[in-house]
Amino acid sequence: MSTPDSDAPPAKVRYADLPDAYHLWKWRVLIAYCVFYSMNYMGRFNFSLIQPEIISALGITRADTGWINSWMFWGFAVGDIVHGRLGERFGYRRILLFGAIGTGLFNFITSYGNSITGLLIPWAVVGFVNAATWAPGIGLLAQWWSRRERGRAMGMVGTAAGFAMLVVWIVTPWVAANFGWRAALRYPPMVITLLGIAFYFVAKDKPSDAGLPDYVESDDVSKEAELSSEGREEGLRAYMHLLSNWRFFVACQVKGLDNVVRYGIVAWAPVYYSQVGGMDLRQMGWVTFAYPLGYMWGPICGGYISDRFFKSNRSIVMIISGVLSGAAVLGIALIPANHIPLAVFLLLVGGFTVNMSPIQALAVDLAGRKLAGTASGVLDAHGYIYGAVQAVFFGWLSLAVPNGWFWVFAIMAGTRLISIAAIWRVRA
């Protein structure tokens, strides 16, 4: 005679013993999230690409738009800290849906701004709500993908983000050139809302929600992380536990330094090539398009290399990333801004190498799946805090010192050396 629990899936099984249905579901969840995220930057980095138009239309300076953009980074950082934790408590898909709807709504509100304050406040809220589409999504994927395959899975997510960068680089300047900068904030982000709703119905938060067993983590790094997190999942204890792990803390700072370059180029390369290189909006868009094109392929290659050749050791790939991306950004600082072939080459190489760093997979590895959402959020929050600082600092620096643009890109290159030195200590 059957009992009420006789048909329930086993609590956990070895990854090699998981049923075929599990593997179909893990790919379904991953692909659905990648499709959703591939459009996500139309609601977050669209502002960077229309800065020259906003400066001209409102009579403000690039230091002003840098300040406005920094508030999006601050908003995203705060959102990162809370949304990953909320996803673990109330369901990853619910928090992600909130973020998708909020992103479309507050981009629409931002489009009506006519002053620095009128843009700054709603744009900060955009950052906060859009953060709900990241950490909960990474937390959800960690429930389905173990450490031994996680580099590739997170690499696919990073490539989706790179594709999102490519999409925003095509769509935003085109919409702004044909319909005005306000339209670029108003209409493309609606796609994010629609895809967020679709993801809610397609995915599941964890295998047991689909009637499937959970996997047993076999890799020592994540196995130890999951054991050490037992009993520390509630409230502020989760944050204290993560930040007391020195490897995780160092990884957070490396993520921050990565974002100084990753989003420093996003924010300032369009303005640099427009104002110094003398390019119009369309030409600037096509030249700097090389950056997201390289950016798109970096993560999947970096994740595959770390899993396939270095037994999921992320640090080695991150060091390679630091060396190559630093050289590319230094090249941008040294060549003339109107040298189009070299600009395209360096942006392509810089985009690929800076984004091949598997830092996100490393954070989840060090936290374990129970705290994957919190860990992803805390890591990413550091990235956006650093991103907020660079948005203000580089906007000021480009105006305040002689040959300011050279120092903007030279300092970006210098941060790569600091990242290399820091991650050398982690070795995980």
Buried (B, 14 or more C-beta within 10 A) or exposed (E): EEEEEEEEBEEEBEBEEBEEEBEEBBBBBBBBBBBBBBBBBBBBBBBBBBBBBBBEEBEBEBBBBBBBBBBBBBBBBBBBBBBBBBBBEEBBBBBBBBBBBBBBBBBBBBBEBEEBEBBBBBBBBBBBBBBBBBBBBBBBBBBBBBBBBBBBBBBBBBBBBBBBBBBBBBBBBBBBBEEBBBBBBBBBBBBBBBBBBBBBEBBBBBBBEBEBBBBBBEBEBBBEBBEBBEEBBEEEEBBEBBEEBEBBBBBBBBBBBBBBBBBBBBBBBBBBBBBBBEBEBEBBBBBBBBBBBBBBBBBBBBBBBBBEEBEBBBBBBBBBBBBBBBBBBBBBBEBEBEEBEEBBBBBBBBBBBBBBBBBBBBBBBBBBBBBBBBBBBBBBBBBBBBBBBBBBBBBBBBEEEEEBBBBBBBBBBBBBEBBBEBBBEBEB
